[in-house]
Every structure is written in C-alpha cells, then in structure tokens.
C-alpha cells in the first residue's frame, strides 16, 4: 500500500524568484549549473504577490504542462524599465524558493519560458505603481525540486 503523507509544513506562496537565461542553464539530477551569472535576475517582489501554478493539459501528443510564475515588482523607475525591457526580449528558466524553503526550477534549455509584464501606476496616490509580471510556457514535465545553485 502506498501513502501520500501530510508534510510537516505546508506554507503557500513564493519567497524569491530568479530569472536565468535559458542558454546558460543546465541541469543534472537535482543540481543546476549556470555558466554565466551576469544576466541572471533576482526579481524583487512585493511580499505575498508571487505565485506559481502548473495546470496539466492532455493533448493527442501526450501530457503537457503550462506553468506560470508571477509577481508584482514595485516602482515605475528607469532601472525597472531597463530590466523588464531586457527580460521581455528573451527566453528564461525560472528558479524559485517557496514558503517551505524548497527550490524548484520551471522550464529548461529545451523548453524555456516567455515573459510578459504590465506597468500600472494606480488610480490614486495610494494605488500601487509597478510591474505585474509572469513567466509562462509549455513544458513536458512538472517543475522539478532542485538544490540551490548560487
């Protein structure tokens, strides 16, 4: 008989997101290698805005997944504009740390993720100004638990 055990902690949410260019990334088992970290982005997000989902899609060719990692980066600044313009034009692998302290990688060098973002300043002075972003794509496998590479 097999059992799915209740974990000792089951905290939701993400605590940190890294965007890694797909062409400097490789994985072997649970170990990630990044050959050049100069364009790896640690993306600061307002707490409790980061989210990960991984819907399953059944197709004639088999099972696919459509993962999405999203969040909100505060600040309509020149530095954020430059960063998101750079990120927008490329394909990525996403590493994140969840609320339980575990690391997962989404996408890989053969199935990287695309980036999308929306800048909004809010309707009034108490509205939040910044970038709502997401990384998403189609993958053949679920996000994988990995060791922290940095």
Order of alpha helices (4+ residues) and beta strands (2+ residues): beta-beta-beta-beta-beta-beta-alpha-beta-beta-beta-beta-beta
